[in-house]
Amino acid sequence: NDFFFARRVILVEGDTEKLAIPEYAARMGVDLNRCGCSIVEVGGKRNLKPFMEVVRSFDIPVTVVFDTDSSDFQGKRAEEDSYNAELRAFQADDVRIVELLPNYEAEVRKELGEEEYQRLCQLYARTSKPIRARLIAQDKSTKIPKPVETIINSLGDNIVTSVDS
């Protein structure tokens, strides 16, 4: 139901991205609610295509975010490569595709550096992976990963900035 009244939708595989992306957006001065953007967690990579097709049937621009190496395809590399190619083929004016190589955590680790990433993981060790990702995203001293910037920038020129930006 999140996307039926949205002006733009970001589809993500799971809760980690759903919780972290709004925090990074806020740090970039973008208020996702005010610009009518819904982030929808689809319950795994295999569900991205059906959700994307529903969103597109309502003529809502969509950004699809996926891990190139998802646990949904464990041990099925050729099948996942084929699925990734199918997702990439949807790229169009109203569909933006953002690949996380190989996954969200690796992108954050690469951006922060191993030592800083491990320090933050230890700092938030008693939290779930999605909550930890959100807390890391909230930390103004951490860099915003390039793929997250790409996701936020995919919203276009009509994004609404936060009041305090």
Sequence and secondary structure as in RCSB ss.txt:
>XXXX:A:sequence
NDFFFARRVILVEGDTEKLAIPEYAARMGVDLNRCGCSIVEVGGKRNLKPFMEVVRSFDIPVTVVFDTDSSDFQG
KRAEEDSYNAELRAFQADDVRIVELLPNYEAEVRKELGEEEYQRLCQLYARTSKPIRARLIAQDKSTKIPKPVET
IINSLGDNIVTSVDS
>XXXX:A:secstr
 TTTT SEEEEESSHHHHHHHHHHHHHTTB TTTTTEEEEE SSGGGHHHHHHHHHHTT  EEEEEESS GGGTT
 HHHHHHHHHHHHTT BTTEEEEEESS HHHHHHHHH HHHHHHHHHHTTTS HHHHHHHHHH TTS   HHHHH
HHHTT TT  B TT 
